[in-house]
Amino acid sequence: MKKIIVMLLLSAAVISCKNSEEKKETDQTTTESTENLQTYKGDFIDTDGAVVLLGSNFIYGVNQNEVSSNLSKQVAAVKENDFDMVGVTVKGTVSKNTNTDNEWEELITIKEIVKVNQNPSEVDIKLEESAKTN
């Protein structure tokens, strides 16, 4: 009887060790895949359902996911009006757009938020309203 109990305990210990090794491998794979992502720096704007990342030499539509929603919330806290763009640094993957409903040629799927600026970006062109004179 003691031999059977010892054998059961020994087999349970071996099986539990094997599962923890598999979990470690999965965690390492996730970390490595996050490290292999491209970093993108640009201005982020989220207005009326259009979510865009505009860089110095690219413009990408943004795939809606949990990370992009969190980024939208962080940017909303910084914006002064609906059309302000906020500088961000993110990690993600860019893919060709296969959705015909969306007009962007390429879409970025944001996987990680690296940095959100604390002030809106400076506007390149300022339009001022002037009073009409007769």
C-alpha positions in Angstrom: 0.0 0.0 0.0 2.8 2.4 0.9 4.5 1.7 -2.5 1.3 2.6 -4.4 1.0 5.9 -2.5 4.7 6.8 -3.0 4.3 6.0 -6.7 1.3 8.2 -7.0 3.0 11.1 -5.3 6.1 10.7 -7.4 4.1 10.6 -10.6 2.1 13.7 -9.5 5.4 15.5 -8.8 6.8 14.7 -12.2 3.6 15.8 -14.0 3.4 19.1 -12.2 7.1 19.8 -12.9 6.5 19.1 -16.6 3.6 21.6 -16.7 5.5 24.4 -15.1 8.3 24.0 -17.7 5.7 24.3 -20.5 4.4 27.5 -18.9 7.9 29.0 -18.7 8.4 28.3 -22.4 5.1 30.0 -23.3 6.0 33.1 -21.2 9.4 33.4 -22.9 7.7 33.1 -26.3 5.3 36.0 -25.5 8.2 38.2 -24.2 10.3 37.5 -27.3 7.4 38.3 -29.7 6.8 41.6 -27.9 10.5 42.5 -28.2 10.5 41.8 -32.0 7.7 44.5 -32.6 8.5 47.6 -34.6 8.5 50.9 -32.7 6.5 53.8 -34.3 6.6 57.4 -33.3 4.0 59.8 -34.5 0.9 61.9 -33.8 -2.2 60.0 -32.7 -5.8 61.3 -33.3 -9.1 59.7 -32.5 -12.1 61.7 -33.7 -15.5 60.5 -34.8 -14.5 56.9 -35.2 -11.4 57.7 -37.3 -8.3 56.5 -35.4 -5.0 57.4 -37.1 -1.3 57.3 -36.4 0.5 60.0 -38.5 4.3 59.9 -38.7 6.9 61.9 -40.6 6.8 59.4 -43.5 3.7 57.3 -42.9 0.0 57.4 -42.1 -1.7 54.3 -40.8 -5.3 53.6 -39.8 -5.4 52.0 -36.3 -7.1 48.6 -35.7 -9.4 48.8 -32.8 -8.3 46.6 -29.9 -8.0 46.9 -26.1 -4.5 48.6 -26.3 -5.7 51.2 -28.9 -8.7 51.9 -26.7 -6.4 52.5 -23.7 -4.3 54.8 -25.9 -7.4 56.7 -27.0 -8.3 57.3 -23.3 -4.7 58.5 -22.4 -4.7 60.8 -25.4 -8.2 62.2 -24.6 -6.9 63.3 -21.2 -4.2 65.4 -22.9 -6.2 66.9 -25.8 -7.5 70.4 -25.5 -10.1 70.1 -28.3 -11.5 67.3 -30.5 -9.0 67.8 -33.3 -5.8 67.9 -31.3 -3.1 65.3 -32.1 -0.9 64.0 -29.4 2.6 62.6 -29.9 2.9 58.9 -29.0 5.4 56.1 -29.3 4.0 52.6 -29.7 5.0 49.1 -30.7 3.0 47.2 -33.1 2.6 45.5 -36.5 1.6 47.0 -39.8 -0.4 45.1 -42.3 -2.1 45.7 -45.7 -5.8 46.6 -45.3 -8.1 44.0 -46.7 -11.3 45.6 -45.3 -13.1 47.5 -48.1 -15.0 49.6 -45.6 -11.9 51.2 -44.4 -10.0 53.6 -46.7 -6.5 53.2 -45.3 -4.0 51.3 -47.4 -2.2 50.0 -44.3 -3.3 49.4 -40.7 -1.3 49.3 -37.5 -2.2 46.9 -34.7 -0.9 48.5 -31.5 0.5 45.9 -29.1 2.2 48.2 -26.6 2.1 51.8 -25.5 5.6 53.1 -24.9 5.0 56.8 -24.4 2.3 59.4 -24.6 3.3 63.1 -24.6 1.8 65.3 -22.0 1.0 68.2 -24.4 -0.8 68.2 -27.7 1.4 68.5 -30.8 2.0 71.9 -32.4 -0.3 72.6 -35.3 1.6 73.0 -38.6 -1.0 75.4 -40.0 -3.2 77.7 -37.9 -6.5 79.0 -39.2 -7.8 82.0 -37.6 -11.3 83.4 -37.8 -11.5 87.0 -38.7 -14.5 89.3 -38.3 -16.2 90.2 -41.5 -16.0 93.8 -42.4 -18.4 95.6 -44.7 
